[in-house]
Amino acid sequence: MAENKKQRGKNFLIQGSILAVAGVITKIIGAVYRIPLVNILGDKGMGYYGVAFQIYAIALTLTSYGLPLAVSKLVSARVARGEYRNAYRVFRGAMSFAIATGGFAAAVILFGADFIATDIMAMEFSSYALRVLAPCILIVAVLGVLRGFFQGNGSMVPTAFSQVLEQIINAAVSIGGAYVLLKMGMEVAQKRGKEAYGAAYSAAGGTLGTVVGALSALIFLAAVFSAYKKLFGRRMRADRRHRKESYRRIFKILLLTVAPVILSSTVYNLCGVIDNAMFANIMAAQGHSEDSYTSLLGILNGKYDTLINVPLAVAHSFGSSLIPAIVTAAQTGNRKVVYSKIQQVTRFNMIIAIPCAVGFIVLAEPILDLLFFAQDNQVGGAMLQIGAISVVFYCLSTVTNAVLQGLDNMMAPVKNATISLAVYAASLFVMLVVFKWGIYAVVVGRIVFSGSACILNAHSLREQIGYVQEQKKTFMIPSLAALIMGVVTLAVHLLFEVFIGARIATVLVLPIAMLVYGISMILLGGITEAELYDMPKGTLLVRACHKVRLFR
């Protein structure tokens, strides 16, 4: 029995790691393809591109962002009880919901693009990119149901593979589309005498990859589902339970599950829309040109967000894998198992998030120079250094959101995010209007938002199940190890820079930083030999550590 529990715990970490690795791969691909994309679009084009994506993200949140989590949660609860027929009925009900809401939102964005871009976002030419993105809302809604179904059955592989496939195609088509449409836009600009058409058309071309990538992932998952349905069909035929849930009940449960997730996610995405809209309108009121503040938003969306989102992908992936595990543990009523899973995921996230934050502080501008070599990255580097701490807060709040939702406390993340958003909006207004910090106000504001959500979620967890996160191995040791890594990294980078140049120095110092951090974690007792075994490729890692005598 103990061996089975250990194996389930290891499987939980492995499944989460599969999704996390896929998330990191997609973010790395995203960061890599952003290099030529940013160089094609320029800061102004990235400004239009980023604003369009903020609106698109809100539409996705309202229609499909909560669906993978909700479907995963509802399917896993029924699979845990052996109710395979009801699990499939949940899938069918969710698919109908996705088509209806996704189709409606796509139509609203398609036909309301001009109003949204001009009257709400104060950026008229972002409407071109917004129209291209509109059909993707329906595609991603359907895609989300399929991913949630597989995750609810305990398999992260189809979701992981589809994410990587989606991003590869997205990268190729985005670069090609931006390049081709930039030429078309420049021709239009010459005819109409307005330079902005070039940036607007190229931004629309850049968003084309998102649509084609999502469609490719949908086709792949549909094919996998078609094959998997035969196996699931056998399980449904073996299901002898006579209680069949009505679709009316399923829709009711789905709405009760999805609505709080949607509200919570909407608040998180509103953070991006609010800062873009407030920044643009306040900067315009202060007499700044549209070109200047559009370029600054381009740096925020194209460079800052691209790098910050890499560690956040890990948190989101582990949060997604945690939902079915928490639901299953909650079904047994075993609070110790629930505590154990929360602690595992939180520690794993902090082991990654804390050194990433330190790495951004130490190597912000060199990393941007390595990726976006054709541009001046001084402002982007300063933004990344200031906002680095938000990585830790966002990762923590993502995990605690997932835990609260898995424990059926669906409204707590909504309430906490709403309070945080109000604090954020007020502080952002003061920083923009009174202190006039410009784009740096947006970065500091995001620290305020994520930090507030973190504190409030931790309080909700403590109130509901009495859970308090262990401090020493979760925060203190990773922070000390990351500090050692930061000092060594900075010294080595400065040394290498003198002899071999800044960009090559950055490439060489990154693996050295990872090695120093890993060794420091083991020597400080942040990771034990038993914990290392439970990680993917754990046996190989333990052997390597024994060869260099890291374990006493």
N, C-alpha and C positions, 0 to 999 in steps of 0.2 A: 504493500500500500504506500509506504514511504517513498519507494522507488518510482511508483506511478505519479505521485505528487511532484517529485523532483523533475520527472520527465515532462509533465505538463507545464511546470514552471519554465523549464528550458525551452520547450516548444513555443510558449508564449513570447519569450524573449527573441527566439529565432524568427518567428512570424513578424514580430514588431521590427526586428532588424532588417528583414527582407524589404518591408515597406519603407523603412527609414533609409536604407541604402538606395532604393529606387528614388526616393524623394531627393536625396543628396545628388544622385546622378542627374536627375532632371534639372536641379538647380545649377549644377555645374555646367550642363549643356546650355541652360538659360544664360548663365554668366558669359560663357564662351561666345555664343551667337550674338549676345548683346554688343560685343566688341565691334564687329563689322556693322551691326544694325545702327548703333549709336553714331558710328563714323559716317554712315550713309544719311541718316536722318538729321544729324546735328542736334544741338540742344533745343532748338525751336521745334523741330519735328518730334523729338522725344517729349516735349511739353504737350503737344497735341495728342500724341500716342498715350502718354500717361494719364491725361484727363479722361480720354475715352475709356481707358481700362478701369478707372475708378468708378465710372457710371456702370460699366459692364459688370464689375465686381458686385455692385449693389444689386443689380438685376439677378445675377447668379445666386446671390445670397437669398434673395426673396423667393427664388423658384427651386433651386437645386442644391445649394451648399449644404443644407441640413439633411438632404436625402440619404447620402451614403451612411452617415452616422445613425439616422433614424431607422433605416431599413436594416442595417447591421444589428442594431440593438433589438429590434422586434423579431427579426429572423433568428438571432442567436438564442433569445429567450425561449422560442418555440422549439428550436432544434434541441436545446438542453433538456426539454421535457419529452422529446421524441415526437412532437407534433409536426411532422413534415408536410402534411396537407395544408395545415394552417400557415406554415412558413411560406409555402408557395402562393397561398392566397394573399398574404401580405405583399409578396413580390408583385403580383398582378395589380393589386390595388394601388401600390406605390407607382407603378408604371403609368397607370391611367392619370394619377395625380400629376406626374411629371410632364406628361404630354399636354395636359390642359393648362397648367400654370406656365410651363416653359414656352408654349406657343403664344399665350397671351402676352407675356413679358417681351418676347421677341418682336411681336407686332407693335407694341407700345414704343420700344426703342427705335425700331425701323422708321415709323411714321412721325415720331416725336423728336428725332435727332436734332433738327434745327433749333427747336425751342430749348431743349436741354443744354445744347452747346452755347447758344447765344445768351439766353435769359437767365440761366442758372449758374453756368460755369464761367461766364464772361470770356469765352474763348471760341468764337464763331467757327473757326476752321477745323475744330476737333470733330465736327459733325460727320465728316467723310469717314474717318476711322470708326466712328460709332455705328454708322450704317452697316459697314462690313462685318462688325462684331455681332450684330443683332441675331442672325440665324444660329449662331453658336450657343445662344442661351438655351434653345430647345435641345440641341445636340447634347450639351453637357448635362441637362436635366435627366435625359434618358440614360446617359452614361453613368450618372451618379447612382441610379437605382441598381444597375448591373453590378457596379463595384460594391455597393452595400450588401447585395445578396451574397456575393462570394466571401466578403469579410465576415458576414454573419454566420457563414458555414465554416469559419476558421481558416480560410485559405486567403493569404495576402498575395500569392504569386500572380494570379490573373490581373489584379489591380496594379501590382508593381510593374509587370511587363507592359501593360497598356499605357502606364504613365511614361515609361521610357520611350516607347514607340511614338506616343503622342508628341513628346518633346523633340525627338529627332526630326520628325516630319515638320513640326512647327518651325524649328530652326532653319531648315533648308528653304521652306516656302516663304518664311518671313523675310529672309535676306534677299531671295530672288524677287519677291513681290515689291519690297521697298526700292530695290535698284531700278526695276522696270518702271514702276509708277512714279519714281522721282523724275525720270526723263519726261514722262508724259506731263507731269505737273509743271515742270519747267517750261514746256512748250505752251501750256495753258497760261502760265504766269506772264510769258512774253506777250501773248495775244491780249490778255485782259489788263496788263499793266500792274499786276499785284504779285509781289514776290512770294507771299505766304502760300500760294497754291502749290509750289514745289514741295514745301514741308508738309502740307496737308495731304497731298496725294501719296507722298512717300510713307507717311504715318499710316494711311489706309492700307498701303501695300504691306507694311510690317504686321498689321493685324490679320491679314489674310492667312498667315501661317497658323494662327490660333484656331481658326475655323477648320482648315484642312486637317490639322493635327488631331483635333477632337473627333472629327468624322472618321479618321483612320482608326483611332482607338475604339470608337463605337463599333465599327465593322469587325475588328479583332475580337472584342468581348462578346459580341453577338454570336460569332462563330464558336468561341469557347463555351458559351452558354448552351448552344445547340447540342454540343457533344456532352456537356455535363448534365443536361436535362435527362438523359437516359439513366444515368446513375441515380439522380435524385428521384426519378420516376419509380425506380425499384424501391427506394426508401418510402415513398408515399404509398405504394401498394402494400408494403409491410406494416404501415401505420394502422393499427387496429383501434385507435381512439375514435369514438363516435361523435365527440363534440366538435362540430364544424362551425367556425366563426363566420358570421355573416359579413358581407362586404361593407354594410353600413357600420358595423362595429369596428371593422378594420380601418375604415376611413376616419372614424372618430378617434381611435387610438393613434393613428398616423398623424392626424392634425394636432392632437394634444402633445405628441412627441416632437413633431417637426416645428410647430409654431414657436416654442421657446428657443429651440436651436436657431431658427431663422432670425428671431428677434435678437438673440445674443450675437450671432454672426453679423447681422445688419448693423448693430451698434459698432462692432469692431471695424467693419468696412466704412461706416459713416465717418469714422475717424479720418480716413484718407480723403474722403470727399469734402469734409468740413475744412480740413487744413488746406486743400487745394483751392476751394472756393473762397475761403476767408483770406488766404494769402493773396490770391489774384485780385479780389475786389478791394482789399485794403491797400495793396501796393498801387493799384490804379488810382484810388482816391488820394494817395500821397503824392501822385504826380509821376510815378514811374511808368515807363513805356511798356506796352504789351510784350515787345520783344525781350526786354530785360527780365521780367518776372516769368515769362514762359520758359526762357533758358534756364533759370534757377530751378523751376519745377522739373525741367528735363533732367537736370543733374540729380535731383531728389529721386525721381521715379526711375531714371535709367541707370544710375550708378549706385547711389546709396541703398535703395530698396533691393537692387539685384544682389548685392553682397550680404545685406542683413538677412535676406530671406533664405540663404543657404542653411544656417543652423536652425532657423525656424521650421524648415522642412522636416528636420529630424523630430522636433517636438510634435509637429502635427501628425507625422506618421506613427509615432509611438502612442499618441493620444488616440488615434483611430484604432490601433490594435488593442488598446486598453479597454475600450468600450465592451466588446464581447466577453473579455476576461472578467471585468467587474460585474457585468450582468450575471454571468454564470456563478461567480463567487457569492453574489447577493442572493441568488436562488437558494443556496445552501444555508444562508444565514451565518456563515462563518466569518466573523469580523476580522480574525487574525489573517485570513487569506486575503481579504480586501486590503488590510493595512500593508501586507507584504507586497502586493502588486503595485500599490500606489508608491511605496518607497522605492521599489525596483526601478520603475519608470522615471520617477523624479530624480533619483541619483544618476541614472544613465544620461538623462537630459542635461543635468548640471555638469557632468564630466565632459560633455561636449560644448555646452553653451559658455561656460566661464572662460575656458582658454580661447574660444573664438572672440569673445569680448576683449580680452587682453591683447590678442593678436591684432584686432582692428585698431586698438589704441596705439600699439607700437608700430604697426606697418601700414597704416591707413593709406597714406599717399603713395608709398612704393607699390602697394597692391593695385591701386587704381592706375598708376603709371604703367604697370605691367599689362593690364587688361585694356585700358583706353589710352594707348600710347600717343595718339595723334592730337591730344587735347591737354589743356591746362587743368590739372586736377587739384589745385590748391584748395578751392572752396569745397569740393567733394571730399577731400581728405579731412578737412576740419569738421565737416558734417559727420563723417564716419567715426572720428575720434570722440566727438561729443555724444553721439547717439549709441556708442558701443554697449553701454550698460543696459540699454533697452532690450538687447538680445536675451539677457538673463531673465528679465521680467516677463517678456513675451513668451519665452519657453515655459516658464513656471505657470503663467496664467492659462496657457494652452492645455497643459496637463491637468490642472485643477478644474478647468471647464469640463474636460472629458470625464473626469472622476465624478463630478457632481451630476452630470447628465446620465452617466452609467448607474448612479444610485437613485435615479428617478427624481432628483431635486432639480427639475428642469428650469425653474424660474430664478434660482439663485444666480446663475451666470448672467441672466438678462438684467436683473436688478443691479448687480455689481458693475456690469459693463455700462449701464445707463448712468449710474452715479459717476463712474470714471469719465464718461464722455462729457458730462456736464462740467466736471472739474477741469477737464482738458480744454473745452471750448472757452471757458472763462479765462484760464491761464494763458491760452494762446492769444486771445484778444488783448490782454494786458501786455504781453510780450511784443506783440506787433504794433500796437497803438501807442503805448506809454514808453516802453523801452526801445522800440524800433530796432529789434534784433534781426529783422528780415527773415531769410530762409532758416537761420539758426533757431528762431522761435518755434518753427514747425518741428525740428528735431528734438528740442528740449520738451516741447509739448507731448511728443510721443513717449518720452520717458515718464512724464507725469501720468499719462493715461495707463501705460502698461504696469507701472509701479502700483498705482491705485487698484487696478483690477487684481493684481497679485495679492495684495494685502487683504482685500475684501473676500476673495475666493478662499484664502487660507482661514479666515474667520468663519466662513460658512461651513467649511469642512470640519472645523473644530466643534462648531455648534451642533452639526448633524450627527457625526459619528465619533466625536472626541479625538479625531486624528490630528497629531502634531508631528510635523516632519522632523526627523533626526537632523541635527545641525552639523556635527563634526565631520562625518564622512561625506555628507551631501554638499556642504558649502565651504567649510573651513579648509579642509585638506585640498580640494580642487582649486580653491583660491590661492593657497600658498604655492601649490605646484605650478599654477598658471603664472604667478608672480616670478618664480624662478625661471620659468620658460621665457617670460617677457624680457627679463634682464639679459639672459644669455642670447636671446634672439636679437635684441637691439645691438649688443656688443659685436656679435658675429656679423650682422648685416653691415654695420659701420666699417668693420675690418674688410669684409669682402668687397664693399663698394669702392674702397680705395684702389684695390688691385684689379678687379674684373668688371666694374661698372654696376650701376644700380639695378638694372633689370635682371641680369644674370644672378646678382647677389640675392634678389628676392626669390627667384626660382630655387636656388640652392638652400636658402635659409628656412623655407617652409617645412621640408621634411625633417630638418635638424630640430626645429621648434617642436614638432610632433613627438620626436624621439625623446627630447629632453622632458617634455611634459609627461609622457608615459612612464619613463624611468622615475621621475619625481613622485608620481602618484603611487607607484609600487613601493618605493623606499619609505614614503611617508605613511604607508598603511591605508591609502585610499582605495586600493583594490586588493583583495585577497586572492590567493591561488584558487580557492573554491569558486569565487565569483568569476574569475577569468575563465575557468573551465566552462561555465554556463553561457559564456558569450559565443557568438559565431566564430568558428575556427579556434575555439578556446584551447583545445589540446595542443595545437601548433604554437599558440602564443605562450603557453606554459612551458613547453619544451625550450623555446627560444630564451625565455627568462631564466630557466635553470642553467642553460649553457653559459650565460654571463653572470650567474650567481646573484640574481636580483632577489630571489626568495631565500630567506634564511633557513 
